[in-house]
Amino acid sequence: MLPFIKWAISLFSIAAACYGLWLWELLVIRKWAGTTWLEEGMKTHYVSFLGIGIAILLGKPGIFSRIKNRYYRLIGSIALTWGVFLIVSELTAIGYARVNGYGYSSWLFLTYLDLPPIFYLASAFGISLAGCVLTVKIAHEYSSGLAWLIFCVAVLAVLPFSLFTIKILPSLHNETDLVHAIKMGYHIMWGILLIGVASRLSYALYTRKIALGN
């Protein structure tokens, strides 16, 4: 029970720290008003990507206590997660900008292609899912079809959970739409929590399957 409690505290601490940094930038640096946070991007996203990577690693109990001779796997998997979600955030921002008809300047060459918004959003989902599973394969040294399913549910659940949260905890001016749910950073909090839980659950089910000899 103690390892589970330590894992839960660690996961919530990472989510809280990343969420706190997002709010700090939004309220102190960006001063809340306007859409510059959306058009220019939030710098604290970069820290959140590291948070997602660490949350995935924590899914395997004691992984950081076995770091000797395996540090390259841990560093590589975190770097992979960071890069994957950097691309995912850009694709999502481009897709959303196309849906709402405003410009968005991105370093991705796809910005200059005349593609429908669904392409960018579907690509963001697919890449994030593949990135999570590949990170697990590198860091936890296993792969299973069940992991794909669990991470798929986790990634898909981020926006619904964020929308549900904004209904309970509205923005500063009582907006309760999806855009303000993202502006409030709820996707950061739920992304780390849900993906972290998915990592823990998929590893637990995988080891149980191995123990049963299946």
VOGU-228372 format. One record per residue (C-alpha): x negated, z negated, y; residue in one letter. Coordinates in steps of 0.25 Angstrom, whole numbers, plus 5000, padded with zeros to 4 digits. Each point is the difference from the previous one (the first is absolute). Layout:
BEGIN
ATOM    xx    zz    yy  code
ATOM     X     Z     Y     A
...
! end
This chain:
BEGIN
ATOM    xx    zz    yy  code
ATOM  5000  5000  5000     M
ATOM  4988  4997  5010     L
ATOM  4994  5014  4999     P
ATOM  5014  5006  5003     F
ATOM  5002  4990  5012     I
ATOM  4986  5004  5005     K
ATOM  5003  5015  4999     W
ATOM  5013  4998  5007     A
ATOM  4994  4992  5012     I
ATOM  4988  5011  5001     S
ATOM  5010  5011  5000     L
ATOM  5009  4994  5010     F
ATOM  4988  4996  5009     S
ATOM  4995  5015  5000     I
ATOM  5014  5005  5003     A
ATOM  5002  4989  5011     A
ATOM  4986  5003  5006     A
ATOM  5002  5015  5001     C
ATOM  5014  4998  5005     Y
ATOM  4995  4991  5011     G
ATOM  4989  5010  5004     L
ATOM  5011  5011  5002     W
ATOM  5008  4991  5009     L
ATOM  4988  4996  5008     W
ATOM  4997  5014  5003     E
ATOM  5014  5004  5002     L
ATOM  5003  4988  5010     L
ATOM  4987  4997  5006     V
ATOM  4993  5014  5001     I
ATOM  5012  5010  5000     R
ATOM  5009  4990  5008     K
ATOM  5012  5004  4990     W
ATOM  5007  5010  5010     A
ATOM  4999  5015  4997     G
ATOM  4996  5009  4988     T
ATOM  4985  5000  5002     T
ATOM  4999  4992  4988     W
ATOM  5007  5011  4992     L
ATOM  4994  5012  5007     E
ATOM  4985  4995  5001     E
ATOM  5001  4991  4987     G
ATOM  4997  4986  4998     M
ATOM  4985  4996  4998     K
ATOM  5004  4988  4991     T
ATOM  5005  5010  4990     H
ATOM  4985  5001  4995     Y
ATOM  4999  4985  4997     V
ATOM  5014  5001  4993     S
ATOM  4994  5011  4990     F
ATOM  4989  4990  4996     L
ATOM  5011  4990  4998     G
ATOM  5007  5009  4990     I
ATOM  4988  5002  4993     G
ATOM  4997  4986  4998     I
ATOM  5014  4997  4996     A
ATOM  4999  5010  4989     I
ATOM  4987  4994  4995     L
ATOM  5006  4986  5000     L
ATOM  5010  5005  4989     G
ATOM  4989  4998  4990     K
ATOM  4998  4984  4999     P
ATOM  4986  4996  5002     G
ATOM  4995  5014  5005     I
ATOM  4991  4995  5011     F
ATOM  4994  4989  4991     S
ATOM  4995  5011  4991     R
ATOM  4994  5008  5011     I
ATOM  4985  5000  4995     K
ATOM  4996  5014  4995     N
ATOM  5014  5005  5004     R
ATOM  4999  5000  5015     Y
ATOM  4999  5015  5001     Y
ATOM  5014  5001  4993     R
ATOM  5006  4990  5010     L
ATOM  4994  5006  5012     I
ATOM  5003  5014  4995     G
ATOM  5015  4997  4998     S
ATOM  5002  4993  5013     I
ATOM  4993  5012  5007     A
ATOM  5010  5009  4992     L
ATOM  5012  4992  5004     T
ATOM  4996  5000  5015     W
ATOM  4998  5015  5000     G
ATOM  5012  5003  4992     V
ATOM  5009  4992  5010     F
ATOM  4993  5006  5012     L
ATOM  5005  5014  4995     I
ATOM  5014  4994  4997     V
ATOM  5002  4994  5014     S
ATOM  4996  5013  5006     E
ATOM  5009  5008  4991     L
ATOM  5012  4991  5003     T
ATOM  4997  5000  5015     A
ATOM  5000  5015  5000     I
ATOM  5013  5001  4992     G
ATOM  5007  4990  5009     Y
ATOM  4995  5008  5012     A
ATOM  5006  5013  4995     R
ATOM  5013  4993  4996     V
ATOM  5002  4995  5014     N
ATOM  4994  5012  5007     G
ATOM  4988  4994  5008     Y
ATOM  4985  5003  4999     G
ATOM  4990  4992  4992     Y
ATOM  4985  5003  5001     S
ATOM  4994  4997  4987     S
ATOM  4986  5003  4994     W
ATOM  5006  5006  4987     L
ATOM  5000  5015  5000     F
ATOM  5014  5000  4995     L
ATOM  5005  4997  5014     T
ATOM  4998  5014  5004     Y
ATOM  5008  5006  4988     L
ATOM  5015  5003  5002     D
ATOM  5005  4992  4988     L
ATOM  5013  4992  4999     P
ATOM  5000  4985  5002     P
ATOM  5004  4998  4986     I
ATOM  4987  5006  4995     F
ATOM  4992  4989  5008     Y
ATOM  5009  4989  4996     L
ATOM  5000  5004  4985     A
ATOM  4985  5002  5001     S
ATOM  4998  4986  5006     A
ATOM  5008  4994  4988     F
ATOM  4993  5007  4989     G
ATOM  4986  4997  5006     I
ATOM  5003  4985  5002     S
ATOM  5005  4999  4986     L
ATOM  4988  5008  4994     A
ATOM  4991  4991  5008     G
ATOM  5006  4987  4995     C
ATOM  4999  5004  4985     V
ATOM  4986  5006  5002     L
ATOM  4995  4987  5007     T
ATOM  5005  4992  4988     V
ATOM  4993  5010  4990     K
ATOM  4987  4998  5007     I
ATOM  5001  4985  5003     A
ATOM  5008  4995  4989     H
ATOM  4995  5010  4990     E
ATOM  5013  5004  4994     Y
ATOM  5011  5010  5002     S
ATOM  5014  5001  4995     S
ATOM  5013  5008  5002     G
ATOM  5007  4986  5003     L
ATOM  4990  4998  5012     A
ATOM  5005  5013  5006     W
ATOM  5014  4996  4999     L
ATOM  4998  4986  5005     I
ATOM  4992  5005  5012     F
ATOM  5010  5011  5003     C
ATOM  5011  4990  5001     V
ATOM  4991  4991  5009     A
ATOM  4997  5011  5010     V
ATOM  5014  5005  5000     L
ATOM  5005  4986  5003     A
ATOM  4991  4998  5013     V
ATOM  5009  5007  5010     L
ATOM  5013  4994  4994     P
ATOM  4994  4986  5000     F
ATOM  4995  5003  5015     S
ATOM  5014  5004  5004     L
ATOM  5007  4988  4994     F
ATOM  4990  4991  5007     T
ATOM  5003  5006  5014     I
ATOM  5015  4997  4997     K
ATOM  4997  4986  4999     I
ATOM  4988  4999  5009     L
ATOM  5003  5010  5012     P
ATOM  4989  5005  5009     S
ATOM  4997  4994  5014     L
ATOM  5012  5007  5006     H
ATOM  5009  4999  4988     N
ATOM  4998  5014  4994     E
ATOM  5003  5001  4985     T
ATOM  4997  5014  4997     D
ATOM  4988  5005  4991     L
ATOM  4991  5004  5011     V
ATOM  5000  4986  5006     H
ATOM  4998  4994  4986     A
ATOM  4987  5008  4999     I
ATOM  4997  4996  5014     K
ATOM  5002  4986  4997     M
ATOM  4990  5002  4988     G
ATOM  5009  4997  4989     Y
ATOM  4995  5011  4992     H
ATOM  4986  4994  5000     I
ATOM  5005  4987  4995     M
ATOM  5009  5006  4989     W
ATOM  4989  5010  4996     G
ATOM  4990  4990  4997     I
ATOM  5009  4991  4993     L
ATOM  5008  5010  4992     L
ATOM  4987  5008  4996     I
ATOM  4993  4986  4997     G
ATOM  5012  4996  4991     V
ATOM  5000  5014  4993     A
ATOM  4985  4998  4997     S
ATOM  5002  4986  4994     R
ATOM  5012  5004  4992     L
ATOM  4994  5013  4994     S
ATOM  4988  4993  4996     Y
ATOM  5008  4989  4994     A
ATOM  5008  5010  4992     L
ATOM  4988  5008  4996     Y
ATOM  4993  4988  4994     T
ATOM  5012  4995  4993     R
ATOM  5002  5014  4994     K
ATOM  4985  4999  4995     I
ATOM  5002  4986  4995     A
ATOM  5012  5004  4991     L
ATOM  4992  5012  4995     G
ATOM  5008  5011  5005     N
! end
